[in-house]
Amino acid sequence: MHSIFLPLSYGKRNDFNTYGAVSTAQLHGYLLGAVGPRPIAFASTVDEKGHPNLSPFSFFNVFSANPPILIFSPARRVRDNTTKHTLQNVLLTMEVVINIVNYKMVQQMSLSSTEYGKDVNEFEKSGLTMLPSDIVKPFRVAESPVQFECKATKVEALGREGGAGNLIFAEVVKVHVDPDVLDESGVIDQRKIDQVARMGGNWYSRANLGLFEVPKPLSSLGIGIDQIPEHIRLSKVLTGNDLGMLGNVEEIPGHKAVEEFVSSNVDIRSIISGGDRESLELKAKELLQQNDVLSAWKVLLAE
């Protein structure tokens, strides 16, 4: 059994000590790799001026039915001890909507976790739809199969150093359930809801099919779905997940790169000569399924 030592002054140092203790970043990796699958709280908040924010958190679960309490924890960033906009907004307004994530929206959810500036609307960047709530100010995610409007009753800081959690006690004041995920008796069908959960690293678990991988968003900012050309964004072939992958690039390939790609690819030239736009999109979708995002972009931009 491989043993790991925690520093005696844990929380005040992030380096190895003479006994081989792990850093906070390493311990974070062990915790997330071992404790899973973890459900995802896709949290929507607004600041004091009503500007929306949307971000996922996998430190999350349900803890009471009477009263109905959900708890999620936006942790302080390990690398620089800063806090996330979600936490800042909840402390200002004490309101949040927790949206449940299913497989159809996992790539868009992942894209929304990019650390955009405070003035950037993650709904727009991720291509998800803002739906007004009935009781609280934050918007719901229309694509989410279940949405919980919540009032925050308490925020409990678990520490002041990088990696420390902040427990947000969210009391549910209204629940919205997509009827498409209900069975004949009105109960949520666990196959229809098709939930995903977080594992360690880039790994997720699809409740009814098992493990799959979603590359982490770029450390540099992805362009976002809102910057994808309209004829691609409105495709009837590409799904939200496909668009989420396309939006997670730093820049769109230039004309020269596309030309060189097409000139070296007989199949693509053949599709172009046939004037079949849908076939191009299907080819791009195939490349996205192979995680070849750059080639998919070049196919979609080919003329």
Helices and strands as residue ranges (DSSP letters): H 24-34, E 41-46, E 52-57, E 60-65, E 68-72, H 85-93, E 95-100, G 103-105, H 106-112, H 122-126, E 130-131, E 140-141, E 146-157, E 166-177, G 179-181, H 190-193, E 196-198, E 203-206, E 210-213, G 225-227, H 230-233, H 240-247, H 255-263, H 266-273, H 277-289, H 293-301
